[in-house]
Structures are given as structure tokens and as C-alpha cells.
């Protein structure tokens, strides 16, 4: 998710958040962000076919046939 942001970018984001919200609010914001991210991932898993499902195998086989 953060593959395009280096360590300097992450540090800059943390410093800006610290200045905007203060040190007492950061843990609460971190928990809320983590919970939101976890819910998003769980919701995305419901929409994505399981790797063992027939739908996933059809998609993979179809791409393999189209590629060559």
C-alpha cells in the first residue's frame, strides 16, 4: 500500500500529523486508521474469489489461454 512512499515520506507524514493533532490524539487516530484499513481489507476479501474456488481457477486459466 505504501510502496511508493519512502522512509522520509513516512517520517514527514508522521511529523505533520503530530503538528496538526498533537501527541495525545495520535494513538487514537492510529487505532481508527488501523480499524478502517482492516475493515476495508475484509470487505475486499468478500468481493475477491478465493484462490481455491472454481471462479478463481477459471479466471487464471482464461488468462493463461489468452496469453499464449
Secondary structure, 3 states (H helix, E strand, C coil): CCCCCCHHHHHHHHHHHHHHHCHHHHHHHHHHHHHHHHHHHHHHHHHCCCCCCHHHHHHHHHHHHHHC
